[in-house]
C-alpha cells in the first residue's frame, strides 16, 4: 500500500530553505566580519543548521499528511456527537496536552527557569500554561456550541489582563505576554485549529470560516491570564513570608 508520505516533500523543503536562508546569511556575515569562530565551532553550527532544516522539513511534512487531516477527521466525529456538552471537557484535555507537547513552550519554560535561577520552576510554569490553554479551548467549545461572538471573550479578557499586569512582578508580566505567542505554535495552529473547523462544519448553523477560526486568539490570551494569576500568587506568597519573617525578627528582638 503506497501511502504517498513524501508527496510534496520537495516543495516543503524549498519553503523551509527559503525561511532559513536569511538566518544563514546573517550568521555568515557575523562570522566573517565579527566573530571569527574556530573551525570546530563553525562545523557544529553548520551541522545544527542542517539538522534544523531537515527537522523542520520532516515536521511540516508530518503536519500536512498527519496532523491536519487527523484533526479535521477528529473534528468531524466530535461535531457529530449527540451530546454536545461533551465537547467542553474533551476540549480541556486536548488543549492541556497540545500545549504540554508544544516545542516552543518547552523551550520558553526551560529558559524561564534557567534565567530566574530556579525562582520560576519549569514544571510549574508548564502546568500553568497547559491548564490555562485547556480552559480556553473549553471556552472555545462553548462559543462554538452556543454561537457566542468572539468579542465577548477577547475584549473582557485583555481588559482583565492589563488590570492584572499592574499587580504582578515585572518578571511575570514579561513572561506572560511571551507565553501568549509561543502557545500558538505548530501543535495549536495545525491540529487543534483543523479540529475546530471540522467541528464547526458538523454543527448546524455554524460556519467553519466564521466559527471555526478565532480559537487561536483565545489560546493566545489564556497563557497571559494564567501566568499573571501565577504572578499574583507568587507576590502574595512573598508578602506573607516577609510579614512572617518580620514578626519573627521582632519577637527575637524583644526576647533579647
N, C-alpha and C positions, 0 to 999 in steps of 0.2 A: 504493500500500500504506500503510494507516494504522497507524503504529507505536504510537499512543497514548502518546507520550513525556511528555505533560503530564497524564496521568491521575493524579488525586490530588494535583496540584501545589498546589491551594488549601489542602488540609489541611496540607501540608508547610510552606507559607508561614505558616500560622497557628501551627504549632508553633514555628517559628523566631522569629516575632514575640513570642510569649509568653516565649521564652527570653531575648530581648534586651531586653524591656521593663524589667525591674528595673535593668539597667545604664543604660538611657536615663534612667530616673527618678533614679537615683543621680547621674548626670552633671549632670542639670538642677539638682538640689538644690545640688551643689557649685558649679556655675557661678553661680547667682543669689545664693548665700549667701557663698561664699568667693572664688571665682576671678575672676569678673567679666571674662571673656575678651573681647578685641576682636572686633568683628563678623566680620572676615575669618577669624580663627581659629575662631570658632564655626561659621561656614559650612563650613569644611573638615572639622571634626569631624562635623558633621551629615551631610555627604556620605559620610564614612567609615562612619558607622553604616548608611546606606542601602546602600552597596556591600557591607558585611558581611552585611546582611540578604539582599540579592539573591544574593551568592555562596554563602552557607550554604544558601539555599533550592535553588539550582540543583545544588549539590554533593549534598545529601541526595536530591534527585530522581534524580540520576545514580546514586547508591548503590542506590536502590530498583529502578530499571529496568535497571541495568547491572552494577554490581559484584557485588551479592549473587546475582542469577541466574547470572551468568557463573562466579562462584566455585563455586556449587553444581554447575553442569554440569561444570565442570572437575574437581571432586572426584569426580563420578560416573565420569568417564572414567579418572582416575588410580586410583580404587579398584578398577576392573575389570582393571588390568594383571595379567598372569600372574606377572611378576617383581616382587614387592612390594618388594624391596630397592631398586629404582629410586626409590621414594618418598623415600628418605633424601637422596640428592644433589639431587633435584628440590626437596625441602623447603628445603635450604640456599639454593638460588638464589632461590626465591620469598621466603623470609624476608629475605634480603640486600636485594633490590630493593624489597620492601614498605617496609622501614624507610628505605631510601635516598630513597624518594619521599614519606615521611611528612611532612606540612606542619609538625606540631608539633615534630618532631625538627629540621627545618631551622631553625626559629626558635630552639630551645634552643642548638644548636651555634654559631649566629651570635652569640647573646648571650654564650655562654661565652668565645668568642674576644675579643669586644669588651670584656667586663668584666675579663678576665685580661690585657688589653693584649698579646694575641698569644702569651701563655705556653702556652695550650692551643689549638693550631691547629684551625680549623673542620673541615677535611677529615680530619685525623687522628681527631678525635672522631667524625665521621660514619662513617668506615670502621670504627672500633672498635665502634660500636653496631650497624652493619649485619652485621659478622662475628658478633658475639655473638648477635644475633637469628637469623641464618641457622643457627647451630649449635643454638639452642634449638628452632627449627622442625624441624630434622633429628631431634633427640631426641624431639620430639613425634610424629614419624612412627614412630620406633622404639617408642614407647609404644603407638601405635595398632596397629602390626603385631603386636606380641607380647602386648599386653594388660596391660602393667605398670601398677601403681597410680600415680596422680599423686603420692602421698605419697613415693614412692621418689626423686622428683626435687626436690620443693619443700622438704621438711624439710632434707635434706643441703645443698641449695643455699643456703638462708638461713642455716644454721649457718656454712657457709664464708664467706658474705658478711659476717656480723657479726665473724668472726675476722679477715678481711682488712681490715675497716674500722679496726682498731686499728693497722695498719701503713702507712696511706696518709696523705698530707696531707689536711687538713680540706677543702680546696677540692675535691679529687676525691671525697671521701666525699659531700658535699652534691650534687655534680653526678650522682654515680652513682645516688642514690636518686630524684632528679628524673627521670633518664633512664628509669627503670622505668615512671614514669607517662606520660611523653609518647610512649613507644614503643608503647603500647597505644591508639593513636589510630584514626582512621576507616579507614585502609588495613587495619590488622590486624583490627579489630573487624568489618569488613564483608566484605572479600574473602577473607582467609585463614581466618577463622572459618567462613564459609559453605563454603569448600572443604573444611575438615576434617569438617564434618558430612556433606558429600556423600561423602567417602572412607569415613567410618565406616559409612554406610548401605550401602556396597557390599562390605564385608569381613564374612565370615561370623563370627558370634559377637560382633560389635561393635554397641553401641547408640549411635546418633547423639547421644542426650541425655547418656549417661554417658561415652562415649569421645570424641565429637566436641568437647565442651567441655573446658576445662582448658588448652587451648593458650595462651590469653591470659595465664594465670597464669605459664606458663613464659616467655612473651615478656617479661612484666614483670620477671622475675628475671634474665634474660640480660644486659640492659644494665647492671644493678648489678654483676654479676660482671666483665663486660668492662671497664667504666670503672675499677673497683677494681684490676683487673690492670694497666691502663694507669697508674694512680697509683703502684703499686708499682714499675713500670719507671722512671717519672719520678724517684721518690725514690732509687732505686739509681743512676741516672744522675747526679743531683745530688751524691750522696755520693762517687761516683768522681771527679767533677770537682773537688769540694772537696779530696779527698785529693791529686789530681794538682796542683792549684794550690798546696796547702801544701808539697808536695815541691819544686816549682819555686822557691817563695819561700825555703825553707830552703837549697836549693842556691845560690841567688843570694846569700844572707846569708854562706855560707861562702866563696864566691868573693871577696867583698869583704874 
